[in-house]
Amino acid sequence: MDIGYIIAGLAVGFIVGLTGIGGGSLMTPILLAFGISPAKAVGTDLLYAAITKAGGVFVHHRRGNIDWRITAWLSAGSVPAAALTLYGMHLLQPANAVLDGMIKHALGIALLLTALAIIFKGPIARFTKQHAGASSLLSPAGRNAATLITGVFLGVLVTLSSIGAGALGTVALFLLFPLLPASRLVGTEIAHAVPLTLVAGLGHSTLGHIDWMLLLNLIGGSLPGIYLGSHLTGRIPDQALRPIIAVMLATVGARLAF
């Protein structure tokens, strides 16, 4: 067991439990800082996300916080998109340096988008609630198509970077379903993230992009971290933490993307 990875899992789990900010946007840059290759960092983080979020699905389902119809439409776009992205990676078999460069670029873009989502999620949520009538211009079929397309975008981005299913997915759901309660939006996003990250993570494992011992270390630290953070929610103002985290993600994202 590597104490450094356990502490990283503990820290990320604590922040996720406290603020709800997606673990991938925090964990993958940390793994890069530890010297893990981009491909293995992304692949390992994807399975890490699938395992840690699976328990959240059970809890949210029992509380009635998941809209399974929306989850199905998102997954209908994201899971095939993830599988096709992985197939393309397998088919092209790029050199390690080329693949790492591609993943770094995708990771940088995903971090920048996630930073924006963290900063503007509150204002976007308030705006969509106030102008909910505008979304009614979409027919049910049009909304389903938009949800499917959103899933496709998330499927490609998450497979390449392990980031996006959380913050970006939630913002997209705010825009598409402004009348849905926030608790159901969060629960639905988590329910969608599990099959997406599981398929993407297992696909990366077939390409040799999983460090299994690293995965065990991260999980060993994150589970108590999530527990502690969840119990401190509301006691520590996350309004102060979110801008700091957003600036950190944007800084790292800009360095990776450009």
Secondary structure, DSSP 8 states (H G I E B T S, - for coil): --HHHHHHHHHHHHHHHHH---HHHHHHHHHHHTT--HHHHHHHHHHHHHHHHHHHHHHHHHTT---HHHHHHHHHHHHHHHHHHHHHHHHH---HHHHHHHHHHHHHHHHHHHHHHHHHHHHHHHHHHHTHHHHTTS-HHHHHHHHHHHHHHHHHHHHHHS-STTHHHHHHHHHH-TTS-HHHHHHHHHHHHHHHHHHHHHHHHHTT---HHHHHHHHHHHHHHHHHHHHTBTTB-HHHHHHHHHHHHHHHHHHHH-
